[in-house]
Amino acid sequence: MMRSQLSNDDANDLADEILLREEFLPARDPGWFQRSVDRVISEVLEVIGRVLEALFGGAGSGVGVGLAYVLLALALVVLILAIARAFRGRITDDQDERQARVVFDEVVDAEDLERDLAAATASRDWRAAVIAGFRLAVLDLIDARLAVDRPGASIGDFDLDLQTRAPERLEAYRRASDGFERAFYSDLAVDEADHRAVVELRRFASVVAGGGTR
């Protein structure tokens, strides 16, 4: 009884078919990434073919060559999936970086600002507390939809937002922003009263953002 033979071309086609099955493709990858993967697959398969041809030659068993192709192709699939998983993790990291907040043309992180505020308040460093606290207050106002998050927004821009969205809180905002301007842009004195003004503004914005009443 004749044994079925699997030629090099058949094995190559089988490997391509396995790699192109949808379940092996990385989910939600960008188009350029998929094209890169396809190019790598093609180049790697070409190298594998040359290696196997050198090892088995024309006289080698077709079944043996085909099996080698299949095993190498499966190993390649595992490698590609590992790369895809790492790549998706990198996308998540990049997205987290792109979600960093910008206040007065400076990239800020709310958790870092909270830590800075706590440390400054504990040490009674009112200048640092007002700077960190007012930046947080602006983020609170944006989250409460009382101010508009836009590139290059200034203290005056947020003042205009409050004039139409929460005019009853303009005075509180202006007291807090006055302390911030002195703390950040000058060497003028900053005291605990300035810090309390920032705390009052944050308390109001947090209540609105949380669905409470004004």
C-alpha positions as CSV (number, residue, x, y, z in Angstrom):
1,M,0.0,0.0,0.0
2,M,1.4,3.4,-1.0
3,R,2.0,5.9,1.7
4,S,0.6,9.3,1.1
5,Q,3.3,11.9,0.4
6,L,3.1,15.6,1.5
7,S,5.2,17.7,-0.8
8,N,7.1,20.8,0.2
9,D,4.6,23.0,-1.6
10,D,1.7,21.2,0.1
11,A,3.3,21.7,3.5
12,N,4.0,25.3,2.8
13,D,0.3,25.8,1.8
14,L,-0.8,24.0,5.0
15,A,1.4,26.3,7.2
16,D,0.1,29.4,5.4
17,E,-3.5,28.2,6.0
18,I,-2.9,27.6,9.7
19,L,-1.3,31.0,10.2
20,L,-4.1,32.8,8.3
21,R,-7.0,31.3,10.3
22,E,-8.8,34.1,12.1
23,E,-8.5,32.6,15.5
24,F,-4.7,33.0,15.3
25,L,-4.8,36.6,14.3
26,P,-4.2,39.2,17.0
27,A,-7.5,40.8,18.0
28,R,-8.0,44.5,17.2
29,D,-4.5,45.1,15.9
30,P,-3.9,48.2,13.7
31,G,-3.6,47.6,10.0
32,W,0.0,48.5,9.8
33,F,0.8,46.0,12.6
34,Q,-1.0,43.2,10.8
35,R,0.8,44.0,7.6
36,S,4.1,43.9,9.5
37,V,3.1,40.5,10.9
38,D,2.3,39.2,7.5
39,R,5.6,40.3,6.1
40,V,7.5,38.7,9.0
41,I,5.6,35.4,8.5
42,S,6.4,35.4,4.8
43,E,10.1,36.1,5.4
44,V,10.4,33.5,8.2
45,L,8.6,30.9,6.2
46,E,11.0,31.5,3.3
47,V,14.0,31.1,5.6
48,I,12.4,27.9,7.1
49,G,12.0,26.5,3.6
50,R,15.6,27.1,2.8
51,V,16.8,25.5,6.0
52,L,14.5,22.4,5.5
53,E,15.6,22.1,1.9
54,A,19.2,22.1,3.0
55,L,18.5,19.5,5.7
56,F,16.3,17.1,3.8
57,G,17.3,17.8,0.2
58,G,15.3,16.4,-2.7
59,A,15.5,12.8,-1.4
60,G,14.0,13.4,2.0
61,S,10.6,12.0,3.1
62,G,7.8,14.3,2.0
63,V,5.9,13.5,5.1
64,G,8.9,14.3,7.3
65,V,9.4,17.6,5.6
66,G,5.7,18.5,5.8
67,L,5.5,17.6,9.5
68,A,8.6,19.8,10.2
69,Y,6.8,22.6,8.4
70,V,3.7,22.2,10.5
71,L,5.6,22.1,13.8
72,L,7.6,25.1,12.9
73,A,4.5,27.0,11.8
74,L,2.7,26.2,15.0
75,A,5.8,27.4,17.0
76,L,5.7,30.6,14.9
77,V,2.0,31.1,15.7
78,V,2.8,30.9,19.4
79,L,5.6,33.5,19.0
80,I,3.3,35.8,17.0
81,L,0.5,35.6,19.6
82,A,3.1,36.4,22.4
83,I,4.3,39.4,20.4
84,A,0.7,40.5,19.8
85,R,-0.2,40.3,23.5
86,A,2.9,42.4,24.4
87,F,2.0,44.9,21.7
88,R,-1.6,45.2,23.0
89,G,-0.1,45.8,26.4
90,R,2.1,48.6,25.0
91,I,-1.0,50.1,23.3
92,T,-2.7,50.2,26.7
93,D,0.4,51.9,28.3
94,D,0.5,54.4,25.4
95,Q,-3.2,55.2,25.8
96,D,-2.7,55.8,29.5
97,E,0.1,58.2,28.7
98,R,-2.2,60.0,26.2
99,Q,-4.8,60.3,28.8
100,A,-2.6,62.4,31.0
101,R,-4.3,65.7,31.9
102,V,-2.9,69.1,31.0
103,V,-3.6,72.2,33.2
104,F,-2.1,75.5,32.2
105,D,0.1,73.9,29.6
106,E,1.6,71.5,32.1
107,V,1.1,67.7,32.1
108,V,-0.3,66.6,35.4
109,D,-1.3,63.4,37.1
110,A,-4.2,63.7,39.6
111,E,-2.7,61.1,42.0
112,D,0.7,62.8,42.0
113,L,-1.1,66.1,42.7
114,E,-3.0,64.6,45.6
115,R,0.2,63.3,47.1
116,D,1.9,66.7,46.6
117,L,-1.1,68.4,48.2
118,A,-1.1,66.1,51.2
119,A,2.6,66.5,51.8
120,A,2.5,70.3,51.4
121,T,-0.5,70.6,53.7
122,A,1.1,68.4,56.4
123,S,4.3,70.6,56.3
124,R,2.2,73.8,56.1
125,D,3.9,74.7,52.8
126,W,1.0,76.8,51.6
127,R,2.5,77.9,48.4
128,A,3.0,74.3,47.2
129,A,-0.4,73.3,48.6
130,V,-2.2,76.1,46.7
131,I,-0.4,75.2,43.4
132,A,-1.3,71.5,43.7
133,G,-4.8,72.2,45.1
134,F,-5.8,74.7,42.5
135,R,-4.7,72.4,39.7
136,L,-6.8,69.7,41.2
137,A,-9.7,72.1,41.6
138,V,-9.5,72.9,37.8
139,L,-9.6,69.1,37.1
140,D,-12.6,68.8,39.4
141,L,-14.4,71.7,37.6
142,I,-13.7,70.0,34.2
143,D,-15.0,66.6,35.5
144,A,-18.1,68.4,36.8
145,R,-18.6,69.9,33.4
146,L,-18.4,73.4,34.9
147,A,-15.3,74.2,32.8
148,V,-14.3,73.1,29.3
149,D,-11.1,71.0,28.9
150,R,-9.3,72.6,25.9
151,P,-5.6,73.1,24.9
152,G,-4.0,76.2,26.3
153,A,-6.9,77.1,28.5
154,S,-6.0,79.9,31.0
155,I,-7.4,81.0,34.4
156,G,-9.5,83.6,32.5
157,D,-10.9,81.0,30.2
158,F,-12.2,78.9,33.1
159,D,-13.5,82.1,34.7
160,L,-15.6,82.7,31.5
161,D,-16.9,79.1,31.7
162,L,-18.1,79.6,35.3
163,Q,-19.8,82.9,34.3
164,T,-22.3,80.9,32.3
165,R,-22.3,77.5,34.0
166,A,-22.0,78.4,37.7
167,P,-22.0,82.2,38.2
168,E,-22.8,81.8,41.9
169,R,-19.4,80.2,42.4
170,L,-17.4,82.9,40.5
171,E,-16.3,84.6,43.7
172,A,-15.0,81.3,45.2
173,Y,-13.1,80.6,42.0
174,R,-11.6,84.1,41.8
175,R,-10.4,83.8,45.4
176,A,-8.7,80.5,44.7
177,S,-7.2,81.6,41.4
178,D,-5.8,84.8,43.0
179,G,-3.9,82.6,45.5
180,F,-2.7,80.3,42.7
181,E,-1.4,83.3,40.6
182,R,0.5,84.7,43.6
183,A,1.9,81.2,44.5
184,F,2.9,80.2,40.9
185,Y,3.8,83.4,39.2
186,S,5.3,85.6,41.9
187,D,7.2,85.7,45.2
188,L,4.3,87.3,47.0
189,A,3.1,85.8,50.3
190,V,0.7,82.9,50.3
191,D,-1.0,81.8,53.5
192,E,-3.4,79.3,54.9
193,A,-6.4,81.4,53.9
194,D,-5.4,80.9,50.2
195,H,-5.3,77.2,50.8
196,R,-8.8,77.3,52.4
197,A,-10.1,79.1,49.3
198,V,-8.8,76.3,47.1
199,V,-10.3,73.6,49.4
200,E,-13.7,75.4,49.3
201,L,-13.6,75.4,45.5
202,R,-12.7,71.8,45.3
203,R,-15.5,70.8,47.7
204,F,-18.1,72.5,45.5
205,A,-16.7,70.9,42.3
206,S,-16.5,67.5,43.9
207,V,-20.1,67.6,45.0
208,V,-21.4,68.6,41.5
209,A,-19.2,65.9,39.9
210,G,-20.6,63.3,42.3
211,G,-24.2,64.2,41.5
212,G,-24.9,66.2,44.7
213,T,-26.7,69.4,44.9
214,R,-25.2,72.8,44.8
